[in-house]
Amino acid sequence: MKAYLALEDGLFFEGEGFGAQGETFGEVVFNTSLTGYQEILTDPSYKGQIVAMTYPHIGNYGINAEDEESDRPWVEGFIVKELSPVVSNYRSAESLHDYLKRHGKIAIQGIDTRKLVKHLRDHGAKKGVLSTIDGDAKRLVEKAQKSSSIVGVDLIKEVTCKKSYSLDEALLKGFEWGSAPSKAKKKIIAIDCGIKRNILRKFNQHDFSVTVVPASASAAEILNHKPDGLFLSNGPGDPDAVPYVVETVRNLIGKVPIFGICFGHQMLGLALGGTTSKLKFGHRGGNHPVMDLKTQKIEITSQNHGFVVDLDSLDQSQVEITHVNLNDKTLEGMRHKKHPIFSVQYHPENSPGPHDSDYLFQRFREMIG
């Protein structure tokens, strides 16, 4: 079947559809990871976005339950250069086409993804529409222009858990979670703004007992758990659209050790008096170089974010800048000079991506004591 992609600024592609049929809207972005398409599809941080993969050959190792970062794909649509006609991996349970079709997700192949990605790099991420039912270029461009932006929209309420659950309950699902933790566990609360399963795996490996709470949980509700620490998770969309999470974090500063990743880093930045802004085309992929300013070491990191904490907006008499992106010098990490608090913009849980930043989970464990 034919499929069509149109951007709000008039760029139009015709290709071949796979997965589900229909029409879908979202912010069109790209990811430079060579592998890990299943983790990308199921990362709740991609809610609201149509994702294009820069690696040209996608789907060759199929889909399996163990590699999912949540219980469903969250992307609004998927774009690849070529869908592999062969699925070859002993862990594969179904093809990418069948998986997307089962979940009602529309995808397109056979378009010039290099042209698309270059356009997004030059002109920034754009609103777009992906359709298998309408091939009229002018009409599709107009639909893209009229579609909703992710700016100012609270996407967290759509991806957060409905009620609290413990890591032990998550373990009962039977996934491969790594080595069993010791009995000397530290109890932490994780605010779920779209938390990934591999983050839970990492906490399990580093001897944490975790209770995951909805993003709507108040500071008082969190403190009632008497946690040893607080984790602020990744998540989709505009950090300025969720002031209730920022207020919760602000009320917990100085009362409990805090560690934040990605969206959680942004929540912390806002709670500490900083501001955030939207990047031109975001950072998405598994090869972003970040410098640890203390050690001068370079980490190759996994990233997925379209917004950033403005470095100059933070009170650096209170907040120390710990990591910066070597591509564009944006803020990648910070810590509080008085309170046991630190955060990073990138994804140290490496799913998908390199393992250079795994030490941050141990740092949180040592900070709690």
C-alpha positions as CSV (number, residue, x, y, z in Angstrom):
1,M,0.0,0.0,0.0
2,K,1.1,3.5,-0.7
3,A,1.9,5.9,2.2
4,Y,2.6,9.6,2.3
5,L,4.5,11.9,4.6
6,A,4.0,15.7,4.6
7,L,5.6,18.4,6.8
8,E,4.0,21.7,7.7
9,D,6.5,23.6,5.6
10,G,5.6,21.8,2.4
11,L,8.1,18.9,2.2
12,F,6.3,15.8,0.8
13,F,7.3,12.2,0.4
14,E,5.6,9.1,-1.2
15,G,6.6,5.7,-0.1
16,E,5.3,2.3,0.9
17,G,3.2,1.8,4.1
18,F,3.6,-1.0,6.6
19,G,2.2,-1.6,10.1
20,A,-1.3,-0.2,10.4
21,Q,-3.3,1.8,7.9
22,G,-4.9,5.2,8.6
23,E,-3.5,8.7,9.4
24,T,-1.4,10.0,12.2
25,F,0.0,13.4,13.3
26,G,3.1,14.3,15.4
27,E,6.3,16.2,15.5
28,V,8.7,14.7,13.0
29,V,12.1,14.0,14.5
30,F,15.1,11.7,13.8
31,N,17.1,9.2,15.8
32,T,20.8,8.3,14.9
33,S,21.0,5.0,16.8
34,L,22.3,2.0,14.7
35,T,20.2,-0.5,16.7
36,G,17.5,-0.5,19.3
37,Y,14.5,0.4,17.3
38,Q,12.2,-1.6,19.6
39,E,13.5,0.3,22.7
40,I,12.9,3.6,20.8
41,L,9.4,2.6,19.7
42,T,8.4,1.8,23.3
43,D,10.1,4.7,25.0
44,P,7.2,6.9,26.4
45,S,9.4,9.9,25.8
46,Y,8.4,9.7,22.1
47,K,4.7,10.3,22.8
48,G,3.6,13.0,20.3
49,Q,6.4,12.3,17.8
50,I,6.8,10.6,14.4
51,V,10.3,9.1,14.5
52,A,12.6,8.7,11.5
53,M,15.6,6.3,11.8
54,T,18.8,7.5,10.1
55,Y,20.2,3.9,9.9
56,P,18.8,2.6,6.6
57,H,18.0,-1.0,7.3
58,I,15.4,-1.5,10.1
59,G,13.5,-4.6,11.3
60,N,16.1,-7.3,10.7
61,Y,16.1,-8.8,14.2
62,G,12.3,-8.5,14.8
63,I,10.5,-7.9,18.1
64,N,10.7,-9.6,21.4
65,A,9.0,-8.9,24.8
66,E,12.2,-8.6,26.8
67,D,13.4,-5.5,24.9
68,E,10.3,-3.4,25.4
69,E,10.8,-0.2,27.5
70,S,7.0,-0.2,28.3
71,D,4.0,-2.2,27.5
72,R,3.3,-0.6,24.1
73,P,4.8,1.6,21.4
74,W,4.4,5.3,22.1
75,V,5.6,6.8,18.8
76,E,2.8,8.4,16.7
77,G,4.4,7.0,13.5
78,F,7.6,5.4,12.2
79,I,9.8,6.3,9.2
80,V,12.6,4.0,7.8
81,K,14.5,3.8,4.6
82,E,14.1,0.1,4.2
83,L,12.1,-2.4,6.2
84,S,14.0,-5.7,6.3
85,P,12.1,-8.5,4.4
86,V,13.8,-11.1,6.6
87,V,13.6,-11.4,10.4
88,S,16.5,-13.4,11.7
89,N,17.1,-13.6,15.5
90,Y,16.6,-16.4,17.9
91,R,14.8,-14.1,20.3
92,S,12.4,-12.7,17.8
93,A,8.7,-13.4,18.4
94,E,7.2,-11.4,15.5
95,S,8.2,-9.0,12.7
96,L,8.3,-5.2,13.1
97,H,5.4,-5.0,10.5
98,D,3.2,-7.3,12.5
99,Y,4.0,-5.6,15.8
100,L,3.1,-2.1,14.5
101,K,0.0,-3.4,12.9
102,R,-1.1,-5.1,16.1
103,H,-0.7,-1.9,18.0
104,G,-2.3,0.3,15.4
105,K,0.9,2.3,14.5
106,I,1.4,3.6,11.0
107,A,4.9,3.4,9.3
108,I,6.4,4.3,6.0
109,Q,9.5,2.9,4.1
110,G,11.1,3.6,0.8
111,I,11.5,7.4,1.1
112,D,14.8,9.4,1.0
113,T,15.5,9.5,4.8
114,R,18.8,11.4,4.2
115,K,16.9,14.2,2.5
116,L,14.3,14.2,5.3
117,V,16.9,14.3,8.1
118,K,19.0,17.0,6.4
119,H,15.9,19.1,6.1
120,L,15.1,18.7,9.8
121,R,18.7,19.6,10.7
122,D,18.6,22.7,8.5
123,H,15.0,23.8,9.4
124,G,14.3,22.2,12.7
125,A,11.7,19.6,13.8
126,K,8.4,20.1,12.1
127,K,4.8,19.1,12.6
128,G,3.9,16.4,10.2
129,V,1.2,13.9,9.0
130,L,1.7,10.3,8.0
131,S,-1.1,8.8,5.9
132,T,-2.1,5.7,3.9
133,I,-5.6,7.1,3.1
134,D,-4.9,10.5,1.6
135,G,-2.3,11.1,-1.1
136,D,-3.0,14.7,-1.9
137,A,0.1,16.6,-1.1
138,K,-1.5,20.1,-0.7
139,R,-4.2,18.7,1.5
140,L,-1.8,16.8,3.7
141,V,0.5,19.8,4.1
142,E,-2.6,21.8,5.3
143,K,-3.5,19.1,7.7
144,A,0.1,19.2,9.1
145,Q,-0.1,22.9,9.5
146,K,-3.4,22.7,11.4
147,S,-2.3,19.9,13.7
148,S,-1.4,20.4,17.4
149,S,2.1,21.3,18.5
150,I,3.7,19.5,21.5
151,V,4.7,22.9,22.9
152,G,2.6,23.8,25.9
153,V,0.9,20.4,25.9
154,D,0.9,18.1,29.0
155,L,1.9,14.7,27.6
156,I,3.0,13.4,31.0
157,K,-0.6,12.7,32.1
158,E,-1.0,10.3,29.1
159,V,2.1,8.2,29.9
160,T,2.3,8.2,33.7
161,C,1.1,5.2,35.6
162,K,-2.5,5.3,36.9
163,K,-1.5,4.1,40.4
164,S,1.6,3.4,42.4
165,Y,3.5,0.1,42.1
166,S,6.6,-1.5,43.5
167,L,9.6,-2.7,41.6
168,D,9.0,-6.2,43.1
169,E,5.6,-6.2,41.3
170,A,7.3,-5.2,38.1
171,L,9.7,-8.1,38.5
172,L,6.8,-10.5,38.5
173,K,6.2,-9.8,34.9
174,G,9.0,-12.2,34.2
175,F,11.5,-10.0,32.3
176,E,15.2,-10.3,32.4
177,W,16.1,-7.8,35.1
178,G,19.8,-8.7,35.7
179,S,21.4,-9.9,38.9
180,A,19.4,-10.2,42.0
181,P,19.9,-7.3,44.5
182,S,21.4,-7.8,48.0
183,K,19.1,-7.6,51.0
184,A,20.7,-4.2,52.0
185,K,18.2,-2.2,49.9
186,K,17.7,1.5,50.0
187,K,14.1,2.6,49.4
188,I,13.5,5.2,46.7
189,I,10.4,6.8,45.2
190,A,10.4,7.2,41.4
191,I,8.1,9.9,40.0
192,D,6.8,8.4,36.7
193,C,6.8,10.9,33.9
194,G,7.2,8.0,31.4
195,I,9.8,5.8,33.1
196,K,11.7,3.2,31.1
197,R,12.0,-0.4,32.2
198,N,15.7,-0.4,31.9
199,I,15.9,2.3,34.5
200,L,14.1,0.0,36.8
201,R,16.5,-2.8,35.9
202,K,19.5,-0.5,36.8
203,F,18.0,0.3,40.2
204,N,17.4,-3.4,40.8
205,Q,21.1,-4.1,40.0
206,H,22.2,-1.3,42.3
207,D,20.3,-2.6,45.4
208,F,17.3,-0.2,45.4
209,S,13.8,-1.0,46.5
210,V,11.7,1.2,44.2
211,T,8.1,2.4,44.5
212,V,6.9,4.1,41.3
213,V,4.2,6.8,41.8
214,P,2.1,8.8,39.3
215,A,3.4,12.2,38.2
216,S,0.4,13.7,40.1
217,A,1.7,12.5,43.5
218,S,2.2,15.4,45.9
219,A,5.3,16.0,48.0
220,A,3.4,15.0,51.2
221,E,2.3,11.7,49.6
222,I,5.9,11.0,48.6
223,L,7.3,11.8,52.1
224,N,4.7,9.5,53.7
225,H,6.6,6.6,52.1
226,K,9.7,7.7,54.1
227,P,12.0,7.2,51.2
228,D,15.8,7.2,51.3
229,G,15.9,9.0,47.9
230,L,13.8,10.3,45.1
231,F,14.2,9.6,41.4
232,L,12.8,11.9,38.6
233,S,12.2,10.0,35.4
234,N,12.4,10.7,31.7
235,G,9.2,11.7,29.8
236,P,7.8,13.4,26.7
237,G,7.1,16.9,25.7
238,D,7.4,20.4,27.1
239,P,8.7,20.7,30.7
240,D,6.9,24.0,31.1
241,A,3.5,22.3,30.6
242,V,3.7,20.3,33.9
243,P,4.1,22.9,36.7
244,Y,2.5,20.5,39.2
245,V,5.5,18.2,38.9
246,V,7.9,21.1,39.2
247,E,6.1,22.3,42.4
248,T,6.3,18.8,43.9
249,V,10.0,18.6,43.2
250,R,10.5,22.1,44.6
251,N,8.8,21.1,47.8
252,L,11.2,18.1,48.2
253,I,14.5,19.9,47.7
254,G,16.5,19.6,50.9
255,K,14.2,16.9,52.3
256,V,15.5,13.9,50.4
257,P,18.4,13.1,48.1
258,I,17.3,13.5,44.4
259,F,18.5,12.0,41.1
260,G,17.0,13.1,37.8
261,I,17.3,11.8,34.2
262,C,16.3,13.6,31.0
263,F,12.8,15.1,31.7
264,G,13.5,14.7,35.4
265,H,16.6,16.8,34.9
266,Q,14.5,19.5,33.3
267,M,12.0,19.3,36.2
268,L,14.8,19.8,38.6
269,G,16.2,22.7,36.6
270,L,12.8,24.5,36.7
271,A,12.4,23.7,40.4
272,L,15.8,25.3,41.1
273,G,14.7,28.5,39.4
274,G,16.1,27.9,35.9
275,T,14.3,28.1,32.5
276,T,14.0,25.6,29.6
277,S,13.8,26.1,25.8
278,K,13.2,24.0,22.8
279,L,16.1,22.8,20.7
280,K,16.1,23.2,16.9
281,F,16.0,19.5,16.2
282,G,16.8,17.9,19.6
283,H,19.3,15.2,20.6
284,R,18.2,11.7,19.7
285,G,20.6,8.8,19.3
286,G,23.3,6.7,20.9
287,N,26.4,8.6,20.0
288,H,26.3,12.0,21.6
289,P,29.6,13.1,23.2
290,V,29.4,14.6,26.7
291,M,32.2,15.9,28.8
292,D,32.4,15.5,32.6
293,L,33.8,18.9,33.6
294,K,35.4,17.5,36.8
295,T,37.3,14.6,35.3
296,Q,37.6,16.0,31.7
297,K,36.5,12.5,30.5
298,I,34.3,12.1,27.5
299,E,31.2,9.9,27.7
300,I,29.5,8.7,24.6
301,T,25.8,8.9,25.6
302,S,22.3,7.9,24.6
303,Q,20.0,10.8,24.3
304,N,16.4,11.6,23.6
305,H,15.1,15.1,24.3
306,G,13.8,18.1,22.4
307,F,14.0,20.6,25.3
308,V,17.0,21.7,27.4
309,V,17.6,23.6,30.7
310,D,19.1,26.9,29.8
311,L,22.6,26.9,31.2
312,D,22.8,30.6,32.0
313,S,19.4,30.6,33.8
314,L,20.7,28.7,36.8
315,D,22.1,30.3,39.9
316,Q,25.7,29.0,39.8
317,S,26.3,30.0,43.3
318,Q,23.9,27.2,44.2
319,V,24.2,24.9,41.2
320,E,27.4,23.4,39.7
321,I,27.4,22.6,36.0
322,T,28.9,19.0,35.8
323,H,28.4,17.9,32.2
324,V,28.2,19.7,28.8
325,N,27.4,18.5,25.3
326,L,30.4,18.7,23.0
327,N,28.3,19.2,19.9
328,D,26.4,22.3,20.9
329,K,27.7,23.1,24.4
330,T,24.2,22.7,26.0
331,L,23.8,21.6,29.6
332,E,24.0,17.9,30.2
333,G,24.4,17.6,34.0
334,M,24.3,19.5,37.2
335,R,24.5,19.1,41.0
336,H,23.4,21.2,43.9
337,K,26.3,22.6,46.0
338,K,24.4,22.3,49.3
339,H,21.9,19.5,49.0
340,P,22.4,15.9,47.8
341,I,21.0,16.4,44.4
342,F,22.2,15.8,40.9
343,S,20.8,15.1,37.4
344,V,21.8,14.5,33.8
345,Q,20.0,15.3,30.5
346,Y,21.1,12.1,28.8
347,H,20.2,8.4,29.4
348,P,22.7,6.5,31.5
349,E,20.5,3.3,31.4
350,N,21.8,2.7,27.9
351,S,18.7,1.3,26.3
352,P,19.6,1.6,23.5
353,G,23.1,3.0,23.6
354,P,26.6,2.8,25.2
355,H,27.4,1.9,28.8
356,D,29.8,4.8,29.6
357,S,27.4,6.5,32.1
358,D,26.3,3.5,34.2
359,Y,28.4,4.8,37.1
360,L,25.7,7.4,37.8
361,F,23.4,4.8,39.4
362,Q,26.2,3.8,41.7
363,R,26.8,7.5,42.5
364,F,23.2,7.8,43.6
365,R,23.5,4.7,45.7
366,E,26.6,6.1,47.4
367,M,25.0,9.6,47.9
368,I,22.2,8.0,49.8
369,G,24.6,6.1,51.9
